[in-house]
């Protein structure tokens, strides 16, 4: 494998790591014994295709186990660092119970009996095959759902660590066996490691040695900075402070800076340029995503992906650039009484956005999964469209979700933020906003807003910076995204009932089809080629409706993500599934959800699908399976917990329809019942929506808070409802309109 030059934070492990999870020895013993059940040592696995893998490599993969060091410690570390507190408590209690004989008897029954005194084994001393039987019973138990949920947590973290961990050579012991390799170094030619597009305006707090050096760095960027030792704060002044640098914040920073205003952007993530990216799944997810890419709703029903780096979601999304559908704009304009969305202003904004981020309409060469989607649709006579992307038409990169190493995908860190920096904006990374600074509004012209926002209080995430940052500004823009803007507003004392509610997630379930290498018509592997280049829109129920029931696209699934979502039925079955990884094509079914979730504090999301959402998801899943079968898959299935699947072969139409009729979206692992699903979301919106009145939204049509003058929201949380398609263009276009209105506001001060 070619070793790439990349940022130190995006590389593999260096030397022996010191773990700080705090688990006791008996807990680690129980945890390791569960990890061994998930990925056990086995006799040699039979590879269905001799050419797929070297037999010695496959044998090595058969022998390896997730109970081996350091995997259990990695699981414990991530659990403590990233998991919800109640999940951590639940798992530790269960591990403690399983460390005792009496507890093992209660949870495992007669399978823990042995022929020697004291005749009962604790869990770790049970034979592997007996432990596997116990876990299989837990997974199907209708009422022991907390134990089931604990195992699901451990399974997801275990396989994620197992298939994403890399050593100092950037290698993983399982990758060769499963046919995975990280793309060779494909960085931009003739680009120096010192040529970072935002370097002129970046201040990276992790590089600062002390409060004094940070103060000096801020002053060198032209900011007015004073050190207040009494309050332990660094105070700085500017015209506008923008919290967040993604699709909303990047656009806002550009528009405000270009209008001649001094702008400071706060970003809690770090800055990585294209030459910094490693394309390594584990380190990249850890550094570029919220909660390291392991963020679950409070009941673990849905896993949520959100960007957390300079560029936000635009730095790691899958490049899809679909304009706001006409029916959605009409709904927002008429039903939500927001004329912006039916205006020429908004249409012009979409054109401006597409031009600035370099949207192209067609893809010259599609990757394996998109070939599958296109072929299946064509064989069924279904319409399949090309997906516009913010990259060139010949962009053939399968790792853009880990940051585009070629620099061809035009996220805000490559476009809008570059414009902002060129106009004098300053971007402070590793800096987390804590609360907005509010005071009583004495402005007679805006007396309907009882508060006035005059900035934000933030803290650097580096331990070397002890002082808080108090940024005072004429306008404050919240652009932390639909998951972080509401908690920040609530912690600042804002009380509008719409803040944190009306959260839409575009929930996703996946279907899969296996295409052996012998199917030479479809070339490549799942991790090669553009991530989303084709889309099929499942038509509405009747001709009178304009709402698409679902859209079907293709995902980025590195081996760790693939393994995390893959159903676990047994250790052998799981390893056999992984051997088929490179030719197992996935299709994602995305629905425009009518259900609304809640996010009121950071990292805590509550969400449940409506009955209409479930029906649309069912229709979408069935259509996706038909497409996979029509494309030539020899086996298809879903990610339902029982491993729902069917071998296609020579089975008749009736058998296929019978199978499709059995496909339904289930509840989560914590819900009663034998079968369950894990949903995913990569789009979050609506949690501080625009409203014609303060009863209908958290902000007005200009994006300004109903409660605080000078506080604007400029991110996906503004959107009145779900968009129903990949929302990047909608978010940036809305942000562009709102930002221009902020410019008008500043003119009138």
C-alpha angles and dihedrals in degrees: 000000000000110000114226131215107238144146114298091238091057096051130093128270118301114212127318113340124221111227122214102183093117096219116156122239094255090051091051090049091055091043093051091050090054091047088054089055091051095050108013132180107259142180112268113302119230112239111216090214117043091202093054097078141002109262093230090053091049090049090052090051089051091054099046120095135196089228089075121101128302101016100080090048091050090052092051092046095052092043093055094040100043110016128100110262094242090052091051091050093046094050095046091050091050092047089052092048091050090051089065127070094227092048091048090051090052094049101032105032122199094347089082093059118113136182098247134070126308082027093211125086125205113235098267092053095052118104113266094243090053092049089052091053090051092052091047089055092048091053093055099038111120096210110024088077097142089059090046090051091050091053091047090053091050093044093052093047093042097054091039091057093041096054100034103043115106133185129224089284089056091244134133122204093228101047099084092050094051093044097246128141133168111244114266117257104295101164122148112285118247093012115138120219086236093057101091112160095222098039092108092064105025126111110184109199092199088065094051117099100203146349089273095055090048090052090050092049091051092049091050088058090059099260125142102238131177129178116226107194092181093063094026092236139130106222121204134171132214140149096254135011117200119198107208134020105220132103092315102032095045092053092045092050091051097047094045094045093047088054089061101261125136105243131192118194119200117204123176092199127071131260120251125175122206093267089055096062118103101187087225108142100214102046091037094053090046094053105031103041136066110265089001091292091298104105118139134180116255092266092041090239093129134032114214128208118199130160120249108181138078101302092030115210092350089067094056107023123112096256099250111154108187118162121233107279116249094238091054093050089048091050093049092046098046108025096035092036094231106139091185090084095056094045132106085236091067094043089051090048091056090052092048092049094049091049094048095050094043101244115195124193105214140044118221096200124021126207126238099273094047090048087056093050093047095045094047092050093047092050089052094045091244124147115253122183134201113247115230112234136195091240138066121293091249095050103135103177123139097183103060088117087070092047121287108271091194092058090227098118107085107220120164090270087063098040127012096029091049088056090048094051091047087055093051105271119151122216118202112197129197087033121126124200112230103182144341116253110240133182135173111285112242094172105118092199092060100033091136087077107067095198134050121207115220101175145302139285114223141170132216114239092218113100089220091066109072100166124087119234118235109193113190116197143164090238131020121205122199109207103152093122134253093299099049107029094068096050090048092051093045093048087051091060102260113145109186106140093227094062107104094007133093090048112172121193109179089232116220136205122181137221126195141202129193118225114184118220087252086076091084093169088079109055132199138020133285094259095052129088135014112335099223118017101135135046135186118201114210104225123240123267094255138011092253093064121079095191117107108227094220141334123231119212138149127262139217107245117174114193093267094050091044090052093046093057097036113104115250115222100152138340093256094047091049094053091046090053090052092053087061093050101111094055099036105106119204129204121196123216111209122188132195095240123220092189119093127217133197133236114178102151133030114284096003114111127170118194141155131175121243122233090255090052091052092050092050090047090051092052091047094049092050091049091049091052091050089052092051092049092047090051090059106264113167091207132017135184150146133249093252111143095251092059094250109203145133135208108235104202113122098336115137132247091261094058091049093050090047089054093047091051088058092058112103133150107251133204123263129282093266093057120093116262139077097260130052144160138224110221126203135209132192096166122066122177148145102045094125098023130186114257137184087228134018089255090061102040147018091235137022128252090277090057092249121139115253088220105042127043114223094024112114133180116217111172144074092297087075095068112110094222141340115312098212094221135061100300106210096105092044092050095047093045092050089046090050092055093045092047092054089052089052088054088054090049091054091050090059097051 
